[in-house]
Amino acid sequence: MSSEEVNITDYALRTMIRRYTREAGVRELERQIAAIFRKVAREIIEKKVKAKVVGVTDVSKYLGPFKYSSQMIEEKDTVGISTGLAWTQAGGDVLFIEVAVMPGKGTLTLTGHLGEVMKESCQASLSYIRARWDLFGLTKEFFSKIDIHVHVPEGAVPKDGPSAGVAITTAMVSALTKIPVRRDVGMTGEITLRGRALEIGGVKEKVIAAHRANIKTIIMPKDNKKDLEDIPSYVLKDLNFEFVNHMDEVLRVALVFPKNHQGFPAVSKKEFIQLQKPN
């Protein structure tokens, strides 16, 4: 078939990539394109059309309902939900970290098909918050009277790695203090018990995924600033980057503080110097 007989628009091709494939390569995309060509070829043979330009509305006609959902940011700033950035075998992706707080006896529940490393990140996040209970305006024994549930949607998809630590901590702080998280902020970074944000990998894939999801600001560790050299310039110009050393800096950017709220006290200069020392 020649290009005069069938053509696929750029928007239709982008829809096929985002809604019908989820892979590191292009084999499945090739299969989807071939499926469209076969169906158009039949229409031409049956004299239904002489030529066809396949647009966005034609994609679902030929390929059926979308196979994958579009990962877009929340519609409004929400308490207890943060947007993390992840690397997968199929490239970058966004993770929505949900945290719910309820009356209980100090139980931490983790769901969403989380791996061991990610579960440890949840434990580290909670320990960081408990160690700084007074700075967050919580009571000393707050954890003994509540249960915390951390959930990462799309439970059928395995998730692991330490780079969600910053996003998990932000969602926990938001849920405990009832302060919303900015919906247009994506974040990545490992966290220590003292709140340090440590370098992570897969920056290029994560940034591209954030751009695709319409995220405007990305928070990442300062040690990852060097990795921006690998990212396409057209992606960089649409994004604002906040490079941080500590969770205190993350929360100042990620949370939507009320007008009468002074924000959480920053780490002291003495404590910050201690944080810079190797673990």
Backbone hydrogen bonds, N-H to C=O, Kabsch-Sander energy under -0.5 kcal/mol:
donor,donor_aa,acceptor,acceptor_aa,energy
5,E,2,S,-0.9
6,V,2,S,-1.7
7,N,52,K,-2.0
9,T,54,V,-2.4
13,L,9,T,-2.2
14,R,10,D,-2.3
15,T,11,Y,-2.0
16,M,12,A,-2.1
17,I,13,L,-2.1
18,R,14,R,-2.3
19,R,15,T,-2.7
20,Y,16,M,-1.6
21,T,17,I,-0.5
30,E,26,V,-2.3
31,R,27,R,-1.9
32,Q,28,E,-2.2
33,I,29,L,-2.4
34,A,30,E,-2.4
35,A,31,R,-2.1
36,I,32,Q,-1.8
37,F,33,I,-2.4
38,R,34,A,-2.3
39,K,35,A,-1.8
40,V,36,I,-2.4
41,A,37,F,-2.6
42,R,38,R,-1.8
43,E,39,K,-1.7
44,I,40,V,-2.2
45,I,41,A,-2.4
46,E,42,R,-2.4
47,K,44,I,-1.4
48,K,43,E,-2.6
49,V,43,E,-1.0
52,K,5,E,-2.7
54,V,7,N,-3.6
54,V,52,K,-0.6
55,G,53,V,-0.7
58,D,55,G,-0.7
59,V,55,G,-0.9
59,V,56,V,-0.7
60,S,56,V,-0.7
61,K,57,T,-0.6
62,Y,58,D,-2.0
63,L,59,V,-2.9
64,G,60,S,-1.7
67,K,19,R,-1.9
68,Y,19,R,-1.9
71,Q,69,S,-0.6
72,M,70,S,-1.3
73,I,213,A,-1.3
78,T,181,V,-1.0
81,I,78,T,-0.9
82,S,97,I,-1.9
83,T,185,V,-0.6
84,G,82,S,-0.7
84,G,95,L,-3.6
85,L,187,M,-1.5
86,A,93,D,-3.2
88,T,91,G,-2.8
91,G,88,T,-1.9
93,D,86,A,-2.3
95,L,84,G,-2.9
97,I,82,S,-2.5
97,I,95,L,-0.8
98,E,96,F,-0.6
98,E,151,H,-2.9
99,V,80,G,-2.5
100,A,149,H,-2.4
102,M,147,D,-2.3
104,G,145,K,-1.8
106,G,146,I,-2.1
109,T,107,T,-0.6
109,T,148,I,-3.0
111,T,150,V,-2.4
115,G,159,K,-3.1
119,K,115,G,-2.1
120,E,116,E,-2.0
121,S,117,V,-1.6
122,C,118,M,-1.7
123,Q,119,K,-1.8
124,A,120,E,-2.6
125,S,121,S,-2.4
126,L,122,C,-2.1
127,S,123,Q,-2.2
128,Y,124,A,-2.3
129,I,125,S,-2.0
130,R,126,L,-2.6
131,A,127,S,-2.1
132,R,128,Y,-0.9
132,R,129,I,-0.6
133,W,130,R,-1.0
135,L,132,R,-0.5
136,F,132,R,-1.3
137,G,134,D,-1.1
138,L,133,W,-2.7
142,F,139,T,-1.7
144,S,141,E,-1.0
145,K,142,F,-1.3
146,I,143,F,-0.9
147,D,102,M,-3.2
148,I,107,T,-2.8
149,H,100,A,-2.7
150,V,109,T,-3.2
150,V,148,I,-0.5
151,H,98,E,-3.0
151,H,149,H,-0.5
152,V,111,T,-1.4
157,V,154,E,-2.2
159,K,113,H,-2.2
165,G,162,P,-1.8
166,V,189,G,-2.3
168,I,164,A,-2.7
169,T,165,G,-2.3
170,T,166,V,-2.2
171,A,167,A,-2.2
172,M,168,I,-2.2
173,V,169,T,-2.7
174,S,170,T,-2.3
175,A,171,A,-2.4
176,L,172,M,-2.4
177,T,173,V,-2.2
178,K,174,S,-1.7
179,I,174,S,-0.9
181,V,78,T,-2.1
182,R,254,A,-3.5
185,V,182,R,-1.1
186,G,184,D,-0.5
186,G,217,T,-2.8
187,M,83,T,-2.0
188,T,219,I,-2.0
189,G,163,S,-2.6
190,E,198,L,-1.6
192,T,196,R,-1.5
195,G,192,T,-1.7
197,A,245,N,-2.5
198,L,190,E,-2.9
198,L,196,R,-0.6
206,K,202,G,-2.1
207,V,203,V,-2.8
208,I,204,K,-2.1
209,A,205,E,-1.9
210,A,206,K,-2.1
211,H,207,V,-2.3
212,R,208,I,-2.1
213,A,209,A,-1.6
214,N,211,H,-1.3
215,I,210,A,-2.5
216,K,184,D,-1.8
217,T,184,D,-2.2
218,I,240,N,-2.7
219,I,186,G,-2.7
220,M,242,E,-2.2
222,K,244,V,-2.1
224,N,221,P,-1.8
225,K,222,K,-1.9
227,D,224,N,-1.5
228,L,225,K,-1.5
229,E,226,K,-1.1
230,D,227,D,-1.2
231,I,228,L,-1.5
235,V,232,P,-0.9
236,L,232,P,-1.8
237,K,233,S,-2.1
238,D,235,V,-1.0
239,L,236,L,-1.5
240,N,216,K,-2.5
242,E,218,I,-2.8
243,F,241,F,-0.5
244,V,220,M,-1.9
244,V,242,E,-0.5
247,M,195,G,-2.2
249,E,246,H,-0.9
250,V,246,H,-1.3
251,L,247,M,-2.7
252,R,248,D,-1.4
253,V,249,E,-1.1
253,V,250,V,-0.7
254,A,250,V,-3.0
255,L,251,L,-1.8
256,V,180,P,-2.7
257,F,255,L,-1.0
261,H,258,P,-1.8
272,F,268,S,-2.7
273,I,269,K,-2.1
274,Q,270,K,-1.6
275,L,271,E,-1.9
276,Q,272,F,-1.2
277,K,274,Q,-1.1
